[in-house]
Amino acid sequence: MIDPALDRLTEEGLLSESRYLESFVSYRARSGYGPLRIREELSQRGLQRGDIEQALRECGFDWQEMLQETWQRKFAGHLPIDARERAKQGRFLSYRGYPLDLIGRLLSGRGGDD
């Protein structure tokens, strides 16, 4: 009974995996999570890898900017003064799902400037 009901909702446009992906990516990104964490959460929900990648590409978020905002909120924009603080900030941002190369640039004070 469930499968026909789901098929009918999909045909009527009331149930859409692409809308779900778009909404989920947007919600989690605005909550301060990065693409790696979002990708993993969607994979755990059984969504297709290709669909997830497409949703992340098309979301329109600047992940460097999102990383900067998350870091500002958590650490008030204070660059780490020693290795211990750098590790603490790096662990937090990595847990949030941001790529290590972006984290390294941010914590070294280079931000998006290359």
N, C-alpha and C positions, 0 to 999 in steps of 0.2 A: 504494500500500500504506500510505503514511503517513496519508493523510486518513481512511481507514476506521478505522485504529487510534486516531487522535486522537478521532474521533467516538465510538468505543466507550468510551474512557477518560472522555470528558465525560459520556456517558450514565450511566456507572457512578459518577459523582461523584468520580472520582480525579483529574480535571483541571478546574480552575476558575479562570477569569480573575479573578473577584472575590476569591477567596482569595489569588491571586498579588498583586493590587493591594494588598489589605489588608496582607499580609506585607511587601511592598516598602516601602510608605509607613511602616509601623511601624519597620522596620529602619533606613531612612535617617534618619528623624526622631530615633530614639534615638542615631544616629551624629552628630547635630549639624547635619543639613541641614534647610533651610527649605523651605516649600511651592513656591517658584518653581523651585528646583533639582530637586526631586522631580518636579514636573510636567514639566519639560523632559526629564529622564531617561526618564520613562515614555512621553512622546511619541516620543522617539527609538527606543523599542522597538516602535513601531507600534500602541500601544494607543489606543482611541477616546478623544477629548477628553472626552466626556460621562462616560464611565466613570471617567476619571482625576479629574475634578472631584468626582464623587460619592464616590470613595474618600477624597479629601482632606477633604471636608465631614464624612464619617462617621468619620474616624479618631479623633476625640476629643482631639487634641492642642491645647494652648493654645500657639499659636506665639509669643506674647510671652514666655511662660515658657521655652520651648525656646530662644529667642534669648538670654534672660538667662543660661541655663545654659551655652550655647556660649560666650558672651562671658566669663563667669566663668572657665571652664576655660582659655581662650586668654589672657586679659588680666588674670587674677587680680582682676577687679572694679575696676581702676584706670581711672577716667574719663580721657579724653584731656586733656592739659594745654595743647596747642597745636594749630594747624590741621594740622600734619604728622601728629601722632599720631592726630588725629580721622580724617583721610583714611585712614591705615593701618588703623585698626580698622573703619572703614566699608567699605573695599574687601574686607577679609577676610569680614565678615558678609554683604556683598552677594554675594560669590563663593559663599558657603555657601547662598545662595538665600532670604534673608530680605528682605521688602519694605522699601523705603527709608523709609517713614513710621515703621515700628517701630524701625528702626535709628536714625533721627534722634531719636526720643523717648528711646531708651535712652542714646545718647551725649550728649544734652543734660542727662541726670540726672533726667529726668522718669519714666523707666521706663513703667509702665502707668498712672501717675497723670495724669489729664486734668482 
